[in-house]
């Protein structure tokens, strides 16, 4: 199950890892992604910390940690293929995976149904 923030980041927890990315809504609003700034493996983040950034033809946006944790893996594909974030933001365009997280952080996030309702109201 995916969980979403009001800043349009998502996480999906599978076992002891949480995959982080930006929502399709965010990707559509950013436009064609030309560069992705990824975090470093083993970096620690708390909820709300700047995790990285995304640049497009039109804008530059920060990405924030939706949960606290330690980066275990980054999506190296985004270095050479940043457009994956535009083309497949909730699948191939994921940003990183976190470990050592507190699963209660999702208590303040929206499930997919709540998130879709939220973006409909924007």
N, C-alpha and C positions, 0 to 999 in steps of 0.2 A: 504494500500500500504506500502511495506517495502522500507526502504532507507538503504544504505550501505556506510561504510567508506573504505578508502584504507587500513586500519588496520584490515579489515574483521569483524567489528562489524556491527550489524543491529539494526534498530528500526522499530517499527510498532506503529503508533499513532491511538488509538481508543478513541474517546471522549477526555477526559481530562487526559488520561494516555498514556505513551509511553513505550512499552515493549522493553527491550534490550536483545540482545543475540549475539552469534558469528555465522558466516556464516557456511554453510555446507562445503565450501572450507577450511575454517580455521580448522574446526573439523577434516576433513580428513587429514590435514597436521599435526595436533597435535598428532593424534593417539588415543589410548584408554585412556580416561580421568579417572584418579584415585582420584583426589581431586579438589574441586572447592572452592576458597576463595570468599565468597559473601560480598557485602557491608552491612552496617547496615541500618535498616529502619530509616528514617528521616535524613540520611546523605545528605549533599548538594554537588553537583559536578558541575564543569564547563567543557566545551568541552575540551577533552584531558587529564583530570585528570585520575589517575589510579583508576579504579572502583573495581578491584578485580584481581584474578589470576586463572589460570588453570594449573594443573600438570598432566602429562601423564607419561607413562612408560619411554618415551624417553626425555621429555623436560618439561620446565616450562615457561609459557607465561603470560604476563600481559594483562589485559583487560582494555580498556580506554573508558571513557564516550563519546559516540558519540554526545550527546547533553547535555546542562546544565539542571539541575533539581534537585528535591528532591526525594530520594528513598521512595516510598510508600509501596512497597511489595517486598520481595525477594522470590525466588523459593526455599523453604525449602526442596523440594524433592531432590535437588542436594547434600544436606548434606549426605544423606544415599545412594543416587543413582547417583553418579557423572557421571556414564556411560551414563545417559540420554543425557548429552551434546554431546557425541559421536554419540549416536544412533538417536537422534532427535534434532539437534542443533537449528533448526528454528521453532520448535513447543514445545515439552515437555521440552526441555533443555534450555529454556529462563533463564536469570540471575535475572533480577529485572524489576520493573516498576517504572517509574519516573512521578512525577507531577510537577506543577509549572515550566514548561519548556517553552522556547521560540520556537515556531514552525518554526521560520525563520532559526533556526540552520540547518534544513534539506536542505536549499538552497545550502549548500556546499557539500551535499552528493549525491550519485548516486542512481538512481532508479534500479530496478532489471535488466532490459535490459542493462543498462550502466555498472552495476557491473559484469554481466556475460561476457561482452565484455572485461572488465578490467582484469578479472582472466584468460581469454583465452590468453591474451597477456603476462601473467607472465611466 
